[in-house]
Amino acid sequence: MSSRRILILTNRVPYPLSDGGNLAMKAMIDGYRDEGWDVCLLTMNTSRHYVEPRIIHSAYPGVRVEIVDVNNDVKPIPALMNYLLDSLPNHAARFNKPEFRQRLVELLNELKPDVVQLESVFLSEYLPEIRKTTGLAVLRMHNVEWQVWARVARETKSLVKKIYLQDLAKRIRKYEQRVWAQFDLLLAITEVDAAIAKTYNDKVLTVPFGVDTTNVREVQLARDWKAYHLGAMDWLPNAEAISWFLKEIWPAIRQKNPSLTFYYAGRNMPDSFRTMNIPGAICAGEVPNADEFIADKNILVVPLRSGGGIRVKILEAMAAGKLVVSTTVGMQGIEAVAGKHYFQANNPGEFTKALSRIVADPAMARQIAMNGQELATGRYDRHHIAHRLAEELGYMLKNKTV
């Protein structure tokens, strides 16, 4: 029997591989390929996150990559018209592009894929074309989008911005609930997200992010403590989290632990972060190689107060034997126990206490790191997760449960 064919749609190029969302898409694509599927990636190369085509192809060996250049700049007048006259979330409107639709139709006719998988709910505007084929329509839920924006709205101090974000969250909620029901299968990244989606579509499978466990090393924690954060800084929850940490938390930590240093990096780092002059806090900007950036650092700090889905960087850090200090929101969707697998901190005092404990008790810290590594490499093994998903889709295709 010939191998299964899957067409994966993304609304941005899944590169560079220093961003949690990109890593999650990379793991999924590699998983299908490793399971013997013929994989075609149709990706928008957006004006906001443009990547050189040669880099894209080299990052995905064994995968057919089709690239469509699109302009998705946020423009004030269209955004205002959307707000006033349209019920569709602006996020969905900005990715509804005729040039992408045309290439999608061409590939659907050429490939006749068994599965078409969308890596963003905001690509659901292309469902009418996908529904004309016989393949399964699958949505990968990286998070429940409306929850992300509702949390951001709650944390926003500007009244005008808060009103806009509250309206956006309501629009996205209605949009998600409507389109969820139109897919043959929803792939939730956490059990929490799956429970919400099942209210609108009973065909939901929880498929968490999978870490590559082939090169796991023994936990080695040096006494030279270096904390870090790595994430896309054009994602509002990340920017707000680091701003809060640097201004309201880090000074007290540094005063109590003068030997501790905090490094932060990420795509599209705002100039306001680059110019901060905070003792012991070093902005590395956008780093060319994420693995090299984190190689000599041993404490991942995750001060998220809004957001959703699962924190890919946390699982990768745990698998690498690093310590994690995170808010409850940051750990959402990861089956970890505070005090056993990671250090939980939700306010400045808790962050200071957690990091001070690590510095003061290396033996205890090493045990926490070992527990976290065991959890990440056992529960979240990429190869096991990919095999289970391929089997489920194969069963659906064989039995035509659509």
C-alpha positions as CSV (number, residue, x, y, z in Angstrom):
1,M,0.0,0.0,0.0
2,S,1.3,3.5,-0.9
3,S,2.1,5.8,2.0
4,R,-0.4,8.3,3.3
5,R,-0.3,11.8,2.1
6,I,-0.8,14.9,4.3
7,L,-0.9,18.6,3.4
8,I,0.0,20.8,6.3
9,L,-1.0,24.5,6.2
10,T,0.7,27.2,8.3
11,N,0.1,30.9,8.5
12,R,3.8,31.6,9.1
13,V,7.0,29.8,8.2
14,P,7.9,27.4,11.1
15,Y,11.3,29.0,11.4
16,P,13.5,30.0,13.2
17,L,13.5,27.1,15.6
18,S,13.9,29.2,18.7
19,D,10.2,29.9,19.0
20,G,7.8,27.6,20.8
21,G,5.1,27.6,18.1
22,N,7.7,26.9,15.4
23,L,9.2,24.0,17.4
24,A,5.7,22.5,17.9
25,M,5.0,22.6,14.2
26,K,8.5,21.2,13.4
27,A,7.9,18.3,15.8
28,M,4.6,17.5,14.2
29,I,5.9,17.7,10.6
30,D,8.9,15.6,11.5
31,G,6.7,13.1,13.3
32,Y,4.5,12.5,10.2
33,R,7.7,12.1,8.0
34,D,9.3,9.7,10.4
35,E,6.1,7.6,10.4
36,G,6.4,7.2,6.6
37,W,3.9,9.8,5.5
38,D,4.4,11.9,2.3
39,V,4.4,15.4,3.8
40,C,3.8,18.6,1.9
41,L,4.0,21.9,3.8
42,L,2.1,24.9,2.4
43,T,3.3,27.9,4.3
44,M,2.7,31.6,4.2
45,N,6.0,33.6,4.1
46,T,4.6,36.7,5.7
47,S,5.8,40.2,5.6
48,R,6.0,40.3,9.4
49,H,8.0,37.1,9.7
50,Y,9.8,36.7,6.4
51,V,12.3,33.9,6.0
52,E,14.7,33.2,3.1
53,P,13.2,30.3,1.0
54,R,16.6,28.4,0.9
55,I,16.6,28.4,4.7
56,I,13.0,27.0,4.9
57,H,13.8,24.1,2.5
58,S,17.0,23.2,4.4
59,A,15.2,23.1,7.8
60,Y,12.7,20.5,6.6
61,P,14.6,17.6,4.8
62,G,12.3,15.0,3.3
63,V,9.4,17.3,3.2
64,R,7.9,19.1,0.1
65,V,7.8,22.8,1.0
66,E,5.5,25.2,-1.0
67,I,5.9,28.9,-0.1
68,V,3.5,31.7,-0.7
69,D,4.6,35.2,0.0
70,V,1.8,37.3,1.7
71,N,1.6,40.7,3.2
72,N,0.0,40.5,6.6
73,D,1.1,43.9,8.0
74,V,-1.3,45.3,10.6
75,K,-2.8,48.4,8.9
76,P,-4.7,50.9,11.0
77,I,-7.6,51.6,8.5
78,P,-8.4,48.0,7.6
79,A,-8.1,47.1,11.3
80,L,-10.6,49.9,12.2
81,M,-13.0,48.9,9.5
82,N,-12.9,45.3,10.7
83,Y,-13.6,46.4,14.2
84,L,-16.5,48.6,13.2
85,L,-18.1,46.6,10.3
86,D,-17.1,43.0,10.5
87,S,-17.8,40.2,13.0
88,L,-14.8,38.2,11.8
89,P,-11.7,38.5,14.1
90,N,-9.1,40.6,12.5
91,H,-6.6,37.8,12.9
92,A,-8.7,35.6,10.5
93,A,-9.2,38.4,8.0
94,R,-5.5,39.1,7.8
95,F,-4.7,35.6,6.7
96,N,-7.5,35.3,4.2
97,K,-5.4,35.7,1.0
98,P,-6.4,35.0,-2.6
99,E,-2.9,34.0,-3.6
100,F,-2.7,31.4,-0.8
101,R,-6.2,30.1,-1.7
102,Q,-5.2,29.6,-5.3
103,R,-2.0,27.6,-4.4
104,L,-4.0,25.5,-1.9
105,V,-6.6,24.6,-4.6
106,E,-3.8,23.6,-7.0
107,L,-2.1,21.4,-4.4
108,L,-5.4,19.8,-3.4
109,N,-6.1,18.8,-7.0
110,E,-2.6,17.6,-7.5
111,L,-1.9,15.7,-4.3
112,K,-5.4,14.5,-3.3
113,P,-4.2,14.3,0.3
114,D,-5.6,11.9,2.8
115,V,-5.3,14.5,5.5
116,V,-5.2,18.3,5.4
117,Q,-4.0,19.7,8.7
118,L,-4.3,23.4,9.7
119,E,-1.8,24.7,12.2
120,S,-3.9,27.7,13.1
121,V,-7.6,28.2,13.6
122,F,-7.2,31.4,11.7
123,L,-6.7,29.4,8.5
124,S,-10.3,28.0,8.8
125,E,-11.4,30.5,6.1
126,Y,-10.0,27.9,3.6
127,L,-12.2,25.1,4.8
128,P,-14.7,25.4,1.9
129,E,-11.9,24.5,-0.5
130,I,-10.6,21.7,1.7
131,R,-14.2,20.3,2.1
132,K,-14.4,19.7,-1.7
133,T,-11.8,17.0,-1.3
134,T,-12.2,13.5,0.3
135,G,-9.4,13.9,2.8
136,L,-9.8,14.5,6.5
137,A,-9.9,18.1,7.7
138,V,-7.8,18.3,10.9
139,L,-7.1,21.3,13.1
140,R,-4.1,21.5,15.4
141,M,-5.0,23.6,18.4
142,H,-1.8,25.2,19.7
143,N,-4.1,26.8,22.4
144,V,-7.6,28.0,22.9
145,E,-7.0,31.4,21.2
146,W,-9.8,33.3,22.9
147,Q,-8.5,32.5,26.3
148,V,-5.1,33.9,25.4
149,W,-6.5,37.3,24.5
150,A,-9.0,37.3,27.4
151,R,-6.1,36.9,29.8
152,V,-4.1,39.6,28.0
153,A,-7.1,41.9,28.2
154,R,-7.3,41.4,32.0
155,E,-3.6,42.2,32.4
156,T,-3.8,45.4,30.2
157,K,-3.9,48.7,32.1
158,S,-4.8,51.0,29.1
159,L,-8.6,51.3,29.0
160,V,-8.7,51.8,25.2
161,K,-6.5,48.8,24.6
162,K,-8.5,46.7,27.2
163,I,-11.8,47.4,25.4
164,Y,-10.3,46.4,22.1
165,L,-8.8,43.2,23.4
166,Q,-12.0,42.3,25.2
167,D,-13.9,42.7,22.0
168,L,-11.2,40.7,20.1
169,A,-11.4,37.8,22.6
170,K,-15.2,37.7,22.3
171,R,-15.0,37.6,18.5
172,I,-12.3,34.8,18.5
173,R,-14.4,32.8,21.0
174,K,-17.4,32.9,18.7
175,Y,-15.2,32.1,15.7
176,E,-13.5,29.2,17.4
177,Q,-16.7,27.6,18.6
178,R,-18.2,27.9,15.2
179,V,-15.3,26.4,13.2
180,W,-14.3,23.7,15.7
181,A,-17.5,21.9,14.8
182,Q,-16.5,21.8,11.1
183,F,-13.4,19.7,11.4
184,D,-13.2,15.9,11.3
185,L,-10.7,15.9,14.1
186,L,-9.3,18.4,16.5
187,L,-5.8,17.9,17.9
188,A,-5.6,19.6,21.3
189,I,-2.2,20.2,22.8
190,T,-3.5,19.8,26.4
191,E,-6.2,17.9,28.2
192,V,-7.6,21.2,29.4
193,D,-8.0,22.5,25.9
194,A,-9.5,19.2,24.7
195,A,-12.2,19.4,27.4
196,I,-13.2,22.8,26.1
197,A,-13.3,21.8,22.5
198,K,-15.3,18.6,23.1
199,T,-18.3,20.8,23.9
200,Y,-18.4,21.7,20.2
201,N,-16.9,18.6,18.6
202,D,-16.6,15.2,20.1
203,K,-13.8,14.1,17.8
204,V,-10.8,15.5,19.8
205,L,-7.5,13.9,20.4
206,T,-4.9,15.2,22.9
207,V,-1.5,15.4,21.2
208,P,1.0,17.2,23.4
209,F,4.3,18.6,22.1
210,G,6.9,15.9,21.9
211,V,10.5,16.3,22.8
212,D,13.3,14.4,21.0
213,T,14.7,12.0,23.5
214,T,17.4,10.4,21.4
215,N,20.2,12.6,22.8
216,V,19.2,13.0,26.4
217,R,22.1,13.6,28.8
218,E,22.6,13.1,32.5
219,V,21.7,16.1,34.6
220,Q,24.7,18.3,35.2
221,L,24.0,21.5,37.2
222,A,27.1,23.8,37.7
223,R,27.3,26.1,40.6
224,D,27.6,29.0,38.2
225,W,23.9,29.8,38.1
226,K,22.6,31.4,35.0
227,A,18.8,32.0,34.5
228,Y,17.3,32.7,31.1
229,H,14.2,33.3,29.1
230,L,13.8,32.6,25.4
231,G,10.7,33.4,23.5
232,A,9.1,35.4,20.6
233,M,8.9,39.0,21.9
234,D,6.4,40.0,19.3
235,W,3.9,37.7,21.1
236,L,2.2,40.1,23.6
237,P,2.1,37.6,26.6
238,N,5.9,37.1,26.4
239,A,6.7,40.8,26.2
240,E,4.4,41.6,29.2
241,A,5.8,38.7,31.2
242,I,9.4,39.8,30.8
243,S,8.6,43.5,31.4
244,W,6.9,42.5,34.7
245,F,9.8,40.2,35.7
246,L,12.5,42.8,35.0
247,K,10.8,45.7,36.6
248,E,9.1,44.2,39.6
249,I,10.9,40.9,40.4
250,W,14.5,40.8,39.2
251,P,15.9,43.6,41.3
252,A,15.0,41.9,44.6
253,I,16.3,38.5,43.3
254,R,19.6,40.1,42.2
255,Q,20.0,41.9,45.6
256,K,19.6,38.7,47.5
257,N,21.7,36.6,45.0
258,P,24.3,38.9,43.5
259,S,26.1,36.0,41.7
260,L,22.9,35.1,39.7
261,T,22.6,36.5,36.2
262,F,19.5,36.6,34.0
263,Y,19.7,36.4,30.2
264,Y,16.7,37.0,27.9
265,A,16.4,36.7,24.1
266,G,13.8,36.3,21.4
267,R,12.6,37.2,18.0
268,N,11.7,40.8,17.3
269,M,13.1,42.1,20.6
270,P,11.7,45.7,21.2
271,D,14.2,48.5,21.6
272,S,12.7,49.3,25.0
273,F,14.2,46.0,26.3
274,R,17.5,46.4,24.6
275,T,18.1,49.8,26.3
276,M,17.1,48.7,29.8
277,N,20.0,49.1,32.2
278,I,19.2,46.6,35.0
279,P,22.1,45.1,36.9
280,G,22.5,41.4,36.2
281,A,20.0,41.3,33.4
282,I,21.4,40.9,29.9
283,C,19.4,41.3,26.7
284,A,20.8,39.1,24.0
285,G,18.2,40.2,21.3
286,E,17.4,37.7,18.6
287,V,19.9,34.9,18.8
288,P,20.9,33.0,15.7
289,N,21.1,29.6,17.5
290,A,18.8,28.8,20.4
291,D,20.7,25.7,21.4
292,E,23.9,27.6,21.7
293,F,22.2,30.4,23.7
294,I,20.8,28.0,26.4
295,A,23.8,25.6,26.5
296,D,25.6,27.2,29.4
297,K,22.4,28.2,31.3
298,N,20.6,26.1,33.9
299,I,17.4,27.9,35.1
300,L,14.5,28.6,32.8
301,V,12.3,31.4,34.1
302,V,8.7,31.6,32.8
303,P,6.9,34.6,34.3
304,L,3.8,34.3,32.1
305,R,0.5,35.7,33.4
306,S,-1.5,35.2,30.2
307,G,-1.4,32.7,27.3
308,G,-2.6,29.2,26.6
309,G,-1.6,25.9,25.2
310,I,1.6,24.3,26.3
311,R,5.1,25.9,26.8
312,V,7.3,24.0,24.4
313,K,10.4,25.6,25.9
314,I,9.6,24.2,29.4
315,L,9.5,20.6,28.1
316,E,12.7,21.1,26.2
317,A,14.4,22.6,29.2
318,M,13.2,19.8,31.4
319,A,14.4,17.2,28.9
320,A,17.8,18.9,28.9
321,G,18.0,18.6,32.7
322,K,17.5,22.3,33.4
323,L,15.5,23.7,36.3
324,V,12.2,25.5,35.6
325,V,10.7,28.3,37.7
326,S,7.3,29.2,36.3
327,T,3.9,30.6,37.1
328,T,0.8,28.4,37.1
329,V,-0.2,29.8,33.7
330,G,3.2,29.0,32.3
331,M,2.9,25.3,33.4
332,Q,-0.6,24.9,32.0
333,G,-1.1,21.6,30.2
334,I,2.1,20.0,31.5
335,E,1.5,17.2,34.0
336,A,4.2,18.4,36.4
337,V,3.9,18.7,40.2
338,A,5.2,21.9,41.8
339,G,8.0,21.2,44.2
340,K,8.8,17.9,42.5
341,H,9.3,18.6,38.8
342,Y,9.6,22.4,38.9
343,F,9.5,25.5,41.2
344,Q,6.1,27.3,41.1
345,A,6.1,31.1,41.5
346,N,3.2,33.5,40.9
347,N,4.3,36.7,42.5
348,P,7.6,38.6,43.2
349,G,8.1,37.0,46.6
350,E,7.7,33.5,45.3
351,F,10.1,34.0,42.4
352,T,12.7,35.4,44.8
353,K,12.2,32.5,47.2
354,A,12.4,29.9,44.5
355,L,15.6,31.2,42.9
356,S,17.2,31.7,46.3
357,R,16.5,28.1,47.2
358,I,18.2,26.9,44.0
359,V,21.3,28.9,44.7
360,A,21.5,27.9,48.3
361,D,20.8,24.1,47.9
362,P,22.4,22.6,44.7
363,A,21.7,19.0,45.8
364,M,17.9,19.7,46.1
365,A,18.0,21.6,42.8
366,R,19.6,18.7,41.0
367,Q,16.9,16.3,42.3
368,I,14.2,18.6,41.0
369,A,16.0,18.8,37.6
370,M,16.3,15.0,37.5
371,N,12.6,14.6,38.3
372,G,11.7,17.1,35.5
373,Q,13.9,15.3,33.0
374,E,12.3,12.0,33.8
375,L,8.8,13.4,33.3
376,A,9.6,15.2,30.0
377,T,11.4,12.2,28.4
378,G,8.8,9.7,29.6
379,R,5.4,11.4,29.1
380,Y,6.4,13.6,26.2
381,D,8.5,11.5,23.9
382,R,8.1,12.7,20.4
383,H,8.3,9.4,18.6
384,H,5.7,7.8,20.8
385,I,3.3,10.7,20.3
386,A,3.8,10.7,16.5
387,H,3.2,7.0,16.3
388,R,0.0,7.2,18.3
389,L,-1.4,10.1,16.1
390,A,-0.5,8.3,12.9
391,E,-2.3,5.2,14.1
392,E,-5.4,7.2,15.0
393,L,-5.6,8.9,11.6
394,G,-4.9,5.6,9.8
395,Y,-7.9,4.1,11.7
396,M,-10.1,7.0,10.8
397,L,-9.1,6.8,7.1
398,K,-9.6,3.0,7.0
399,N,-13.0,3.1,8.6
400,K,-14.1,6.4,7.1
401,T,-15.3,7.8,10.4
402,V,-15.8,11.3,9.1
